[in-house]
Amino acid sequence: MTEIRIDKFLADRTKYSRNEVKTFLKKGAVCADGVTVTDPKQKINPERQEITLSGKKIHGGEHIYLILNKPEGYICATEDKQHKTVLELVPEELRHKDMFPAGRLDIDSTGLVLVIDDGKLAHQMLAPKHHVSKYYLVTLAENFEESYLQSLADGITLSDGTHCLPVQTKQISEKICLVCLHEGKYHQVKRMFASLGNHVEHLHRVAVGSLLLPPDLPSGGHLEIFHKDILKMLKAESFPSMCEEILLAFSSYLINDRR
């Protein structure tokens, strides 16, 4: 990132307007490398300097990428009048107006949600041509039947005639399976199992591409990741190897939480 005016940087990187930032500057609440800055025109290099606002460090990279472990009750939107959004889980010092959730996860589903400010990456992730695989631990109301494996592998046709692409699935226990989607239709996992005569009781997203949700990340917690992690996410991994990694990482979740 080249040098940028400090008032523009803070307005872009926080929820505050340019005028509100200037008020913070006048009050001496802004520092660059520990030195108080009062001039809104002062140029800084956020990638090389530590910028703080009221004592809180402001992320200085060109883009910000966060993993959230979404709890139930939050929706994947930037704003909503009825429900809490995943952006409310982002700490104020990291939150700014250009951030958005890359992809959807239902209000009653949990697990990995990416919150980013990089529109180019979002297009690369979500465009049908480049769609990144997503992995879910699925808890069913009734026992998983062996016939599901072939039905899902062939591609399910939903009740409204929508055809789903083939899905890779591994049975974990009587009522838990791991599902890998290569597309993102509305309520797809729930609707596919409903068409098979079963009901999804819980859906927990554990990976996007080969980027794994940290198993020790608490519900509602966040983790900042970097460009190298994004490259890992976009790198294709085989379904068997991802299954092995996921089952190893989430063994305690499977034993303790979703019997």
C-alpha positions in Angstrom: 0.0 0.0 0.0 1.3 3.5 -0.9 1.2 6.4 1.4 -2.3 7.7 2.2 -3.8 10.6 4.2 -4.4 9.5 7.8 -8.0 10.9 7.8 -8.9 8.9 4.7 -7.3 5.7 6.0 -9.2 5.9 9.3 -12.5 6.7 7.6 -12.0 3.8 5.2 -11.0 1.4 8.0 -13.5 2.3 10.7 -17.2 3.0 11.1 -16.4 6.7 11.5 -16.9 9.5 8.9 -14.1 11.7 7.7 -15.4 14.5 10.0 -15.6 12.3 13.0 -12.0 11.1 12.3 -10.9 14.8 12.2 -12.5 15.3 15.7 -10.5 12.3 17.0 -7.3 13.8 15.5 -8.0 17.2 17.2 -8.4 15.4 20.5 -5.1 13.7 20.2 -6.7 10.2 20.0 -4.7 9.1 16.9 -1.1 7.8 16.9 1.3 6.6 14.3 4.1 4.5 15.7 3.3 5.9 19.1 3.5 9.5 18.1 0.3 11.6 18.3 -1.0 12.8 15.0 -3.3 15.9 14.7 -3.0 16.9 11.1 -5.6 15.1 8.9 -3.4 15.6 5.8 -0.5 13.7 7.3 0.6 10.9 5.0 1.2 7.4 6.5 2.0 3.9 5.2 -0.4 1.6 7.1 1.5 -1.5 6.1 4.7 -0.3 7.7 3.4 1.9 10.6 1.2 1.0 13.6 -1.8 3.2 13.6 -4.0 3.4 16.7 -7.3 5.2 17.4 -8.1 5.7 21.1 -5.5 3.1 21.9 -6.8 0.4 19.6 -4.7 -0.8 16.7 -6.3 -0.3 13.2 -5.5 -3.0 10.7 -3.3 -1.6 8.0 -3.1 -4.2 5.2 -4.7 -3.6 1.8 -7.4 -6.1 2.7 -8.7 -7.8 5.9 -9.8 -11.4 6.0 -11.4 -12.9 9.1 -12.7 -16.3 10.0 -15.7 -16.3 12.2 -17.1 -19.2 14.1 -20.8 -18.2 13.7 -23.2 -19.1 16.4 -26.9 -19.7 15.9 -29.1 -16.6 15.8 -26.8 -14.5 13.4 -27.4 -13.9 9.7 -24.9 -13.5 7.0 -25.7 -9.9 6.0 -24.1 -6.4 6.5 -27.3 -5.1 8.2 -30.7 -6.2 9.2 -33.6 -4.7 11.2 -34.8 -7.9 12.7 -31.7 -10.1 13.3 -28.2 -9.8 14.5 -25.6 -10.0 11.7 -22.2 -11.6 11.6 -20.6 -8.2 11.4 -21.6 -7.6 15.0 -19.2 -10.4 15.9 -16.3 -8.4 14.5 -14.4 -6.2 17.1 -14.8 -2.5 16.5 -11.1 -2.0 15.9 -11.3 -4.4 12.9 -14.8 -3.4 11.6 -15.2 -1.0 8.8 -17.8 -0.1 6.3 -16.5 -2.1 3.3 -16.6 -5.5 5.1 -19.1 -8.2 4.2 -19.6 -11.9 4.7 -18.4 -13.9 1.7 -21.2 -16.4 1.2 -24.2 -17.4 3.3 -24.9 -19.6 6.3 -28.4 -20.0 7.6 -29.4 -18.3 10.9 -29.7 -21.6 12.7 -26.5 -23.1 11.2 -23.1 -22.6 12.8 -19.4 -22.6 11.8 -17.0 -21.0 9.4 -18.0 -17.7 7.8 -15.4 -15.5 6.0 -15.8 -11.8 6.6 -13.7 -9.8 4.1 -13.4 -6.5 2.2 -12.0 -7.9 -1.0 -14.7 -8.0 -3.7 -12.3 -9.7 -6.2 -11.8 -12.6 -3.9 -15.5 -12.9 -3.2 -16.2 -13.2 -6.9 -13.5 -15.8 -7.3 -15.0 -17.8 -4.4 -18.6 -17.6 -5.4 -18.7 -17.5 -9.2 -20.0 -20.8 -10.6 -16.9 -21.2 -12.7 -14.5 -21.0 -9.7 -16.9 -22.1 -6.9 -14.9 -23.2 -3.8 -16.0 -26.4 -2.1 -17.6 -26.1 1.4 -17.6 -28.9 4.0 -20.4 -29.4 6.6 -20.8 -31.7 9.5 -24.5 -32.6 9.3 -26.6 -34.0 12.2 -29.8 -35.8 11.1 -33.0 -36.6 12.9 -33.1 -40.1 11.6 -30.3 -42.6 10.9 -28.2 -42.0 7.8 -29.0 -44.7 5.2 -26.3 -46.2 3.0 -28.5 -45.5 -0.1 -28.0 -41.7 0.5 -24.4 -42.0 -0.7 -25.3 -43.0 -4.2 -28.3 -40.6 -4.4 -26.2 -37.7 -3.4 -23.4 -38.7 -5.6 -25.8 -38.9 -8.6 -27.2 -35.4 -7.9 -30.5 -34.8 -6.1 -33.4 -33.2 -7.8 -35.4 -31.0 -5.3 -39.2 -30.8 -5.0 -39.3 -27.7 -7.1 -37.4 -29.4 -9.9 -34.0 -27.8 -9.1 -31.2 -30.2 -9.8 -28.2 -30.2 -7.5 -24.7 -31.1 -8.6 -23.2 -34.4 -7.3 -22.3 -34.2 -3.6 -19.5 -36.0 -1.9 -20.6 -37.6 1.4 -19.0 -39.7 4.2 -21.0 -41.3 7.0 -19.4 -40.6 10.4 -21.9 -42.2 12.8 -25.5 -43.3 12.8 -26.9 -39.7 12.5 -23.8 -37.7 11.5 -22.2 -37.3 8.1 -19.7 -35.0 6.3 -21.0 -33.3 3.2 -18.9 -31.5 0.6 -20.9 -29.0 -1.7 -19.6 -27.6 -4.9 -22.3 -25.0 -5.3 -24.4 -22.9 -3.0 -28.2 -23.2 -3.6 -30.6 -21.9 -1.0 -30.9 -24.2 2.0 -29.4 -26.9 -0.2 -28.2 -29.4 2.4 -31.5 -29.3 4.3 -33.5 -29.6 1.1 -31.5 -32.5 -0.2 -31.9 -34.6 2.9 -35.6 -33.6 3.1 -36.0 -35.0 -0.4 -34.5 -38.3 0.9 -37.0 -38.4 3.7 -34.8 -37.1 6.5 -34.4 -33.9 8.5 -31.3 -31.9 9.2 -31.2 -31.0 12.9 -27.9 -29.2 12.8 -25.4 -27.9 10.2 -21.9 -26.9 11.1 -19.6 -25.6 8.4 -16.0 -26.8 9.1 -14.1 -25.9 5.9 -14.1 -23.7 2.8 -11.8 -25.1 0.2 -8.9 -26.5 2.2 -9.1 -23.7 4.8 -10.2 -25.4 8.1 -12.2 -23.7 10.9 -9.8 -23.8 13.8 -11.4 -26.4 16.1 -10.5 -24.4 19.2 -12.0 -21.2 18.0 -14.9 -20.4 20.4 -18.4 -19.9 19.2 -18.7 -16.2 18.2 -14.9 -15.9 18.0 -12.8 -14.6 15.2 -9.4 -15.1 13.7 -7.5 -12.9 11.3 -6.0 -14.7 8.4 -3.6 -13.5 5.7 -3.0 -13.8 2.0 -1.2 -17.1 2.3 -4.2 -18.6 4.0 -6.4 -17.4 1.2 -4.2 -19.1 -1.3 -4.6 -22.3 0.7 -8.3 -21.9 0.7 -8.4 -21.7 -3.1 -6.1 -24.7 -3.5 -8.1 -27.9 -4.2 -7.6 -30.9 -1.9 -9.0 -34.4 -2.4 -12.2 -35.3 -0.5 -10.5 -38.3 1.3 -7.6 -36.1 2.6 -10.0 -33.4 3.7 -12.2 -36.0 5.5 -9.2 -37.3 7.3 -8.1 -33.8 8.4 -11.6 -32.7 9.4 -12.3 -35.9 11.5 -9.0 -35.5 13.3 -9.6 -31.8 14.0 -13.2 -32.2 15.1 -13.1 -35.5 17.0 -14.0 -33.8 20.3 -16.9 -31.9 18.7 -18.3 -35.2 17.3 -17.9 -37.1 20.6 -19.1 -34.4 23.0 -21.5 -32.2 21.2 -23.4 -34.1 18.5 -24.0 -37.7 19.7 
